[in-house]
């Protein structure tokens, strides 16, 4: 069996590998992608098992596909836990590769759950729609600024038929007029795209029983339900709601010692998109559910609106988790 510790970078990787039968240790630096692909393809043999360990990275999709094609095992590890297990203060690419190899050999490698390829592709759908909506919001804000500068303050009415005519009828200078025209053209192109992506998400929600169950909760739509299912992955990975909240970065940072207990802002670890969607969905739930609304305004009076939004988002995340795990409707 061949075990490889890989310190992965976007342009290259430093590896340390050992053959468990001979005990021979070797090190190499491989450029991406040609040199690395040639090296791993040359390793392939019918009866040889190869295990590669690396830290979680967002730029290694091609490398993961290559190892899957060759039938090699890929263990992805928690970067923070790998760093915490390091004893020596010296840190180089070679030391990192050796450290990962050592963890693999000693069965101390902090392996994490990795979503499937289909899961990752559907996440791209969510992110694409999210970024398109952000782009549309920026465009609409710029057009609102153009209108306000000319004394037209329509707010949401600006996007109706009458408001659009009023915006187009404004007398502007040459380049201000060109800016308005270009922004309106981009807005007209982006709206159908967002509608198409939204329809695709709703279709995916209909295919997923877990998402349909979560959508029975007040204030939770197809986007939030699909995102929750995709990012959590498997409900049994977590033992309680507190772990869900920690996984999504909805718990406070803590720096306590002795009798002194200090809690800070939320950790904001985990997926930022799902955290954003939960905050939005929690506010929608408070608008349509009387008990949630009472609790929300109670928290607003005690802690302020910002903290209340996050607290309700955490409560919603825990509620959705138990709905999924215990199959509640």
C-alpha positions, 0 to 999 in steps of 0.5 A: 500500500502506498500512502501519500501526504499532500500539501496542496497549492493551486499551482503545485503540490508538495508530497511525501509518500511511503510504501508500507511494504518496504518502508521507503520514504520519498518526497517530490514537488509536482507542478499542476496539472501536467506533472502531477497527473503524469506522476499519479497515472504512473503510480497506477497498478492493478493490485496496488492500493494508493491513499492520498491525504490532503487538507480541505481545499476549494481549488482541487476539483480537477485533482479529486476527479483524477484520483477518482478516475484512477481508483485511488482513495482520497482522504480530505482532512480538517485544516484547523485540526491538522494544524492543531496537531502540529508540534514543531514550530517550523512550517514549510511545504515539506514539513506540512506534507510530512505532517499529513503523512505522519497523521495518516500512518498513525491513524490520527488523520482528521477525516471529514465528510465530503459531499458528492459530485451531484451535491456540489453541482447543485450548490453551484446553482444556489451560489449562481442565483445568489450572486445574480440577485446580488448583482441585480440589487447593485444595479437597482440601487444605482438606478435609484440613485440616478432617480433620487438625484433628479428629484424622483423618489418612488422607492419600489414603484420605480420598478413598475411600468409607470416608474420605468417610464418616469425613469426613462423620461428623465433628462440627463447629461450625455454620460449619465444617460448612457449609464442609465441605458446600460444599467436598464439593459443589464437589468432586463437581461438579468431578470429572466436569468434569475427567474430561470434559476429560481424555477430550477431550484423549485424543481430540485426541491420537488424531487427531494423528499427532505426539502419538501418536508422542510418547506412545510415549516412557515417561512421556509421556501424552496431555496432555503430548504434545498440549501439546508439539505445540500449543505448539511448533507446527512442529518445523522452526522450531528447528534444534537441541535447545538452541533448544527448551530456550531457547524453553521457558525451561529454560536458565539465565540468564547474566550473564557478562563477560570471564573471569567466567561466572555462570549463574543460575536458569532463565529461565522464558520461554515457556509455563509450562504445558508447562514444568510438564508436562515436569517432571511427565512427566520424573519419571514417565519416571524411575520407569518407565525404569531409565536415566532413573532412574539419571541422575536420582538421579545428578543428585540427589546432585550438584545436589539434587532441584529442579535434577535435576527441571528438568534431566531435563525439559530432556532430555525436551523435547529428546528429544521434539523429535528424536522429532517432527522425525526421526519416531522411535518 
